[in-house]
Amino acid sequence: MTTSAAPASVSPLSGVDACWHIGKQYRFEATRWLNGRADGHSFTAEAVLCAPELDPVGFVIDFGRLAALKTHIDDRLDHSCLNDRVPDVRDEGLASYLTGWARTHLPDDVADALVGVRLRTGRPRGSAAGFAVEFEATHHLNGLAAEHPCGQPHGHSYLVSAADADGCSVPVPEDLRWHISKVLDGSVLNESLDLNPTSEQLARYLSDWMDRGPATIRVSETESSWAQYTRSRS
């Protein structure tokens, strides 16, 4: 287990009730004519979804059900001049365009869970070292279709981070670091924990284990995806 930089931001509390958020990032390379000059970047579009409860598997939404959004970004925006593709090429205009497209073209239940699509430019940025904790583990997920790859045993290099009630990143508490290193790191999560180990379930488990502490716990399986659980403020 190692200590690492935290993600650039953690979504703040959106209300008083406990809830889960998930995020999936899609990168594309493009340019635009903005403020009288060429403005090229690596862009990252991040779809954020929210739910007060999880589905029977333990997902807010299976990320695979966002595949149409990735295909649209790849086909419409990647390696293009954005002025030829969308009506408003500012960051907020691109975010609005992708949010509108997703609400119209994704399945109804996915669109209902969608908070929005955020957009940023440049390479991913971390914050101060020591805020987040990494661990390595094996798992598989139960209750999926036979052909779903996550139903097979596989592993991840997980990243755990925390935030306060205002959404500001805070260091993962020392007692939680110790628990992660002793119980989760190097384990088969299906054997270590009495739950179906989705990232959403892991975030809830880690939050409940602390009882008190940071308002939000985020678990990331990959560089482009995360799930976070926010405790009730009541």
Residue pairs with C-beta under 8 A, 6 or more apart in sequence:
1 133
1 134
1 135
1 136
1 177
1 180
1 181
1 185
2 133
2 134
3 129
3 130
3 132
3 133
3 134
3 177
4 126
4 129
4 132
4 133
4 134
4 159
5 126
5 127
5 128
5 129
5 131
5 132
6 126
6 127
6 128
6 131
6 132
6 161
6 169
7 126
7 127
7 132
7 159
7 161
7 169
7 218
7 220
7 226
8 124
8 125
8 126
8 127
9 167
9 169
10 161
10 162
10 163
10 167
10 168
10 169
10 216
10 218
10 228
11 21
11 23
11 48
11 163
11 167
11 216
11 228
12 163
12 165
12 166
12 167
13 165
13 166
13 167
13 215
13 216
13 230
13 233
14 50
14 115
14 230
16 232
16 233
16 234
17 52
17 232
17 234
18 52
18 229
18 230
18 231
18 232
19 50
19 51
19 52
19 229
19 230
20 50
20 51
20 52
20 54
20 60
20 200
20 203
20 204
20 227
20 228
20 229
20 230
21 48
21 49
21 50
21 60
21 115
21 227
21 228
21 230
22 48
22 49
22 50
22 59
22 60
22 61
22 63
22 199
22 200
22 225
22 226
22 227
22 228
23 46
23 47
23 48
23 49
23 225
23 226
23 227
24 46
24 47
24 63
24 66
24 224
24 225
25 44
25 45
25 46
25 47
25 223
25 224
25 225
26 44
26 45
26 46
26 47
26 69
26 70
26 73
26 224
27 42
27 43
27 44
27 45
27 224
28 42
28 43
28 45
28 73
28 74
28 77
28 78
28 79
29 40
29 41
29 42
29 43
29 78
29 79
30 40
30 41
30 43
30 77
30 78
30 79
30 80
30 81
30 82
31 38
31 39
31 40
31 41
31 80
31 81
31 82
32 38
32 39
32 40
32 81
32 82
32 83
32 89
33 39
33 81
33 83
33 89
34 89
34 90
41 121
41 122
42 121
42 122
42 123
43 77
43 94
43 119
43 120
43 121
44 119
44 120
44 121
44 124
45 69
45 73
45 94
45 95
45 98
45 117
45 118
45 119
46 117
46 118
46 119
46 120
47 66
47 69
47 98
47 102
47 114
47 116
47 117
48 114
48 115
48 116
48 117
48 118
49 60
49 61
49 110
49 113
49 114
49 115
50 60
50 113
50 115
51 60
51 61
51 113
54 60
54 198
54 200
54 201
55 61
56 143
57 141
57 142
57 143
57 144
57 196
57 198
58 141
58 195
58 196
58 197
58 198
58 200
58 201
59 198
59 200
60 113
60 200
60 227
61 109
61 110
61 113
63 225
64 148
65 106
65 107
65 110
66 102
66 106
66 110
68 105
68 106
69 98
69 101
69 102
69 105
69 106
69 117
72 101
72 105
73 98
76 85
77 85
77 86
82 89
82 94
83 89
86 93
86 94
86 97
87 93
87 97
88 94
88 96
88 97
91 119
91 120
91 121
92 119
94 119
95 116
95 117
95 118
95 119
98 117
98 119
99 114
99 116
99 117
102 110
102 111
102 114
102 117
103 111
103 114
104 111
106 114
124 223
127 169
130 171
131 161
131 162
131 169
131 170
131 171
131 172
132 159
132 160
132 161
132 172
133 159
133 160
133 161
133 172
133 176
133 177
133 180
134 157
134 158
134 159
134 160
135 157
135 158
135 160
135 180
135 181
135 184
135 185
135 186
136 155
136 156
136 157
136 158
136 185
136 186
137 155
137 156
137 158
137 184
137 185
137 186
137 187
137 188
137 189
137 192
138 153
138 154
138 155
138 187
138 188
138 189
139 153
139 154
139 155
139 156
139 188
139 189
139 190
139 197
140 150
140 151
140 152
140 153
140 154
140 190
141 148
141 150
141 151
141 196
141 197
141 198
142 151
142 190
142 196
143 196
144 150
144 151
145 151
153 188
156 221
156 222
158 184
158 202
158 219
158 220
158 221
159 219
159 220
160 172
160 176
160 180
160 206
160 217
160 218
160 219
160 220
161 169
161 172
161 217
161 218
161 220
162 169
162 170
162 171
162 172
162 173
162 176
162 213
162 214
162 216
162 217
162 218
163 169
163 170
163 214
163 215
163 216
163 218
163 228
164 170
164 214
164 215
164 216
165 215
165 233
167 216
170 214
172 214
173 210
173 213
173 214
175 210
176 206
176 209
176 210
176 213
179 206
179 209
180 206
183 192
184 192
184 193
189 197
189 202
190 196
190 197
193 202
193 205
195 201
195 205
198 227
199 219
199 220
199 221
199 225
199 226
199 227
200 219
200 227
200 229
202 219
202 227
203 217
203 218
203 219
203 227
203 228
203 229
204 229
206 217
206 219
206 229
207 213
207 216
207 217
207 229
207 231
210 217
215 230
215 231
215 233
216 228
216 229
216 230
216 231
217 228
217 229
218 226
218 227
218 228
219 226
219 227
219 228
220 226
220 227
